[in-house]
Amino acid sequence: MIDQAQAQAEQKFEERLKALEADREEQIKVVEDRLTKKFDDEVLASEVQRAFEESRGANPTTKDTTLMRGIIMMVDAVVAANHGSLAQSL
């Protein structure tokens, strides 16, 4: 009787441990996905800036510069929002 109760307790413990490990793995995957998205957003912002600079040469027009600043501000806002949601989830 005691052996049977101990075996059941051990089985429940093992099942709970497996469930916790699976949950932990899922949480790690979510964080990895968010970090990957944040990195991709930052790379995109850098590439947009580089492409703009290359396309305009040394002397971009005021209109071009203003447009690019707006684009960079939007990309920065997306990156900041992703970073904020990542920080909240941790």
N, C-alpha and C positions, 0 to 999 in steps of 0.2 A: 504494500500500500504506500509506504513512504517512498520506495524506489519509483513507483509509478508517478506520484506527485512531483518528485524531483525531476523526472524525465519530462513531464509536461511543462514544468517551469522552465527547464532548459530549452525546450522547443519554442516556447513563447518568447524567451529571451533572444534566441537566434532569429526568429521571425522579426521581432522588433528591431534588432540590430541591422538586419538586411534592409528593412524599410527605411531606417535612418540613413544608412549608407546610400541607398537609392535617392533619397531626398537630397542629401548632400551633393551627390553627383549632379543632380538636376540644377541645384542652385549654382554650382560651379559653372555649368554650361551656360546658364543665363548670364552670369557675370562675364564669362569669356565672350559671349555674343555681343554684349554691350560694349566691352572694351574694343572688340574688333570693329564695331560700328563707329565708335569714337575715333579710333585710329584712322579708319577710312575717311571720315569726315575731315579730319585734320590734313590728311594727305590731299584730299580734293581741294581744300582751301589753298594749300601750298601750290598745287598744280595750276589752279585758276590764276593765282597771282603771277606765277612764272610765265604762263601762256600770255597773259595780258602784257607783261613787261616785254616779252619777245615780240609780240605783234605790233607794239607801238614804237619800238626802238627807244632812242634816248630822249625823245621829246613828245610825249603824248599830249593830246589836246586837253583843254579844261573839261570839255564834255566827256571825253573818254575817262579821264581821271575821276570825275564825279560819278560816272556810271560804275566804274570799277570799285570805288569806295562803297557804293551801295551794295554791290554784289558781295564784297568781302564782309560787310556788316551783316548781311543775311546769313552767309556761311558761318560767320563767327557766332551768330545767335543760335543756329542749329547745333553747333559744336557745344556751346555753353549749356543749352537745354539738355543735350545728351549727357553731358558731364554731370549736370545737376541731378538728373534722374538716376544716373549710376551711383552718385554719392548717397542719394537717399536710400537706394536699395541695399547698400552695404551697411 
